[in-house]
């Protein structure tokens, strides 16, 4: 294995495999978080919005995975001084963050596995729909990684990191119309919902699954906003994140 691959693997072992192996109870939270909202929506809608809620669970899981990176990186940086050691080693920021980000996905595999089974039962996505959903989830994950990584480099305390992570996760994956169609929101309040990129991710996913009807221009606009937002957040992360302490 090449050095870059070993560096990525080391990050995965540190950030997910060790914890999953020694403290399996922590996986319960990753499963319950998206599924709890799904169950609430299913009960309230008498089962009519189960497909929407499943897609919302995917979006929430991937976005929260990226945001979890903030707390983990801040914990390792501030409490274990791991980032200082990585900075002084041949490991690049890209290898370190890539490994830590992949670890977050591995950490979320139990929830994603349950959602995949539910999607196969209730949504029956074709190949095209599955590819679109995966693409949307990848963009959401990259956007949340950019946010989480940037904030982690500025955080000086793990409590502060968890507070910001939970706040941003709530604002982006719980309050916006992710688990239900935006058409259920009264028109005057939809403008506020469109401030969140997860709204556009949900619209694209729901439209692909036939749960929401969008025009071709509406789909293009949603993709444009999602791509532009992800690119902008990645640029901010590259320019503003503090890899080295000053």
N, C-alpha and C positions, 0 to 999 in steps of 0.2 A: 504494500500500500504506500502511495506517495505521501510526502510530509503533509500536504494540505488535507488529504483524506484522514490521516491520523489525527490531525488537529481537530477536525470536525467530529470525528468519532469520540475523542476525549471529551469534548463539550457535551455530546449526547449522553455519555456514560455519567458524567458529573451531574447533569441537570435533569435526567429522567430515569435512566435504567437503575441507578443506585437507589433512588427514592421509591420507585415502583416495586423493587425487589424487597426492600427492607421495611417499607411502610405502605403496604397495599391499601390500607384504609383511606389514604389520601385520594385514591382514584374515585371514591364514592362521590366526592364533590364535583368532579369533572363530569360525571354521568348525571347527577341530580340537577345541576344548574340549568342546562338546556331543556331537559325532559320535564322539569317542574312547570316551566312556562307552557310547554306543549300540553301538559295535562290540564292546566287551568283553561287554556283556550279551547281544548276539546270539550270540556264539561260545559263551559259557558255557551259555546256555539252549538251544543248538542251534536257534536261530531262533524258539523259542516265545514269547519275550518282546519280539520286535521292535516290535510295536505299543505296548507299555508304554514301551519305551525311546525311541520316537519322541516320545511325549507328554512323557516326562521331559526330552528334549532341548529341547522348546519351553519348558518351565518353567525349566530351567537357563539357557537363553539370555536369557530376559526378566529373570529375577532377577539374573543376572550383569550384564546391561546397566545395570540400576538401580544396582547396587553399583559399577560402573565409574565412575559419576558422582562417587563420593567421591574417587577418585584424580585424576580430571581437574580437578574443582573445586579440590581442595587444591593441585594443581600450579599452576594458573592464579592462585590466591589468594596462595600463598606465594612462588612463584618469579617471577611476572610482575606481581604486585600488581594483577591485573585486577579483582578484587572491589572493591578500594579505588576504582578508577576508575568502576566501575559504580555503587557506592554514591553517589558524588558526581555522577552523571549522572541524567537523568530516568528511566532504566530501572528498573522495579520488580523486586523479588525474584522475583515470579511469572513475569514475562516472561523473565528471565535463566535461571531454573531450568527453565522449560518448554522453551526453546530448547536448552539443554544436554541435557535428558532426551531430546528428540526426536532429537538428534544421536546419542545412544547407540543408539537403535533403528535409525537409518539405518546406523550402524556395524555392526550385527548382521544386516543384511539378507542377506548371503551365506549365513550359517548358517540363517536362517529360510527362505530360498528352498529350500535343500536339504531341510530338514525338511518343508516343504509338499509337495514332490514325493514324498518317502517316505511321508507321511501319505496322499496320494492313492493310492499303490500298495498299501500294507499295511493301512490303516484304513478307507478309503472313507467318510469322515464325511459325514453328511447336513447339511442347512442348520442344523437344530437343534443337532446335535453341534458343528458349527463355531462357531456363535454362543456356545455354552456354553464351549468351549475358549478362544475369544478373550476372553470375559468374565473367565475365570479368569486368563489371562495378563495382562490389563490390571490386575487387582487385585494380582497378584504384582509387576508392574512398579511400580505406585504404592507398594506397601509397601517395595520395595527402594530406590526413589528417596528416600522419606522417611528411611530409615536412612542412605543414602549422603550425602544433602545435610546432614543434621544432623551426622554425624561429620566431614564435610569442613570445617565451620565451626569445629570445635574442633581440628582437626589443625594441627600446626605444622611438619610435615616430610613430604615425599612418601614417604619410606621407611616411615614410620609409617602413612600412609594406605594404601599397598599391602598392608602386613601385615594391617591390620584388614579390608580389603576381601577378601583371599584367605581369611582365617580365617572371616569371616561367610559367604562364598559356599560354603565347604566345609561349614560347619555346617548351612546351609539347603538347599543344592542337590545335595550329593554324599552325605552320610551318611544323610539321611532316605530313605524308600522312594519315590523319585521315578521312578527308572528301572525299577522292578519293583513288583508289588503288595505291600501291607503284609502280606498273608496269608502271605508267605514268611518273615516275622520271627516267631520264637517268641513266644508270647503274653506272657510276663513282660516282654519288651523292647519291646513295642508302645507301652507307656505313654510311654517316652522318645521314640519317634518322633512321638507326637502333640504334643510340645512345639514342633515346627516347623510353621509355617503352610503350608509347601510340601507337607507330608503331606496336608493337607486339599485343597489344590489338585490334587494327583495323584489323590486318591480321587474327586473330582468329575469329573475328566477321564476317568479309567478307567471310572467307572460310566456316563458318557454314551456312551462308545464300546463298552460291553458287555464290557469287560475285567475288571470287578469288579462284584460284586452288592452294592448297598447298599439298605437300606430307605429309604422316603421320609423317615422321621424322621432317618435317618443322613445323607442328602443335605442336608436342611434344617439339621442341626447343623453340617455341614461348611461350608455357605455362611455360617451365622451366625458361626462362628469366623473365617472368612476375611475377612468384611466388618468384623467388630469389630476384628480385628488391624490391618487396613489403616487404618481410621478412627483407632485409637489411635496408630499410628505417625505418621500425618499430623498429628494434634493435637500430638504431642511435637515434631515438626519445626517447626510454627508457633510453639510456645511457647518452645522451648529453643534452636533454631538461632541462631547469632550472625551476623546479617547485617552488623551494624556492629561494628567492633572497639571494645572498651571499655577 
